[in-house]
Amino acid sequence: MDINYYSLLRLKRHCTKDDIHRAFGKLANSQIQNCCLVKLCEAYEVLSDPFRRAIYDEYGEEGLKKGVNTNELYIGPWTYHCDVKSTYL
């Protein structure tokens, strides 16, 4: 089942990059000792990058993580690096 990155960060689908940054900062600070910090960081990595966000919006988490074959090209799979410090700091 796909994770809804927008819901995880408590955002609407039409949010701006500033909205994403603010929501992530607020939630990450409150979840610093929580296991869901990794998922928050993953959501932030996807939604704050215009290319990954477009793939996620079109094909969902599964398309993002497995890769998609469009009419023009193949977009390879993406995997979150799980380095919370590099995302969070």
BELCOR-V774005 format. One record per residue. N is the residue number from 0. SS is DSSP state (H for helix, E for strand, - for the rest). OMEGA is omega in degrees with one decimal (NA if undefined). D_LAST is the distance of its C-alpha to the last C-alpha in whole Angstrom. Layout:
N,SS,OMEGA,D_LAST
N,SS,OMEGA,D_LAST
//
This chain:
0,-,-178.9,29
1,-,172.2,26
2,-,176.4,23
3,-,-177.6,23
4,H,178.4,20
5,H,178.7,21
6,H,-179.5,22
7,H,178.6,19
8,-,179.2,17
9,-,-177.8,21
10,-,171.2,21
11,-,-177.2,24
12,-,-178.0,25
13,-,-177.4,25
14,-,178.4,22
15,-,177.2,20
16,H,176.7,17
17,H,176.7,16
18,H,-179.5,18
19,H,-178.9,15
20,H,-180.0,12
21,H,-178.6,14
22,H,179.3,15
23,H,-179.7,11
24,H,-179.3,10
25,H,-177.7,13
26,H,-178.8,14
27,H,178.2,10
28,H,-179.6,11
29,H,-176.2,14
30,-,-170.6,14
31,-,179.8,12
32,-,-173.6,15
33,-,-179.6,16
34,-,-178.7,17
35,-,176.0,16
36,H,178.7,13
37,H,179.5,13
38,H,176.0,15
39,H,178.9,13
40,H,177.8,11
41,H,179.0,14
42,H,179.3,15
43,H,179.5,12
44,H,-178.2,12
45,H,-172.8,16
46,H,-179.6,17
47,-,177.5,15
48,-,-175.3,16
49,H,-179.0,20
50,H,179.4,22
51,H,179.6,20
52,H,179.0,21
53,H,177.5,24
54,H,179.2,25
55,H,-179.7,24
56,H,-177.1,26
57,H,-170.4,29
58,H,179.1,29
59,H,-178.3,27
60,H,-178.9,24
61,H,177.7,27
62,H,178.9,28
63,H,-173.7,24
64,H,179.5,24
65,H,-175.7,28
66,-,-179.7,28
67,E,178.2,31
68,E,178.1,34
69,-,178.4,34
70,-,-175.8,38
71,-,-174.1,36
72,-,174.9,34
73,E,176.8,32
74,E,-174.9,28
75,-,-178.9,27
76,-,177.2,25
77,-,178.0,21
78,-,176.3,19
79,-,-175.0,16
80,-,178.4,14
81,-,176.4,13
82,-,-175.6,10
83,H,-178.1,8
84,H,-179.2,6
85,H,176.9,6
86,H,-171.1,6
87,H,-175.0,4
88,-,NA,0
//
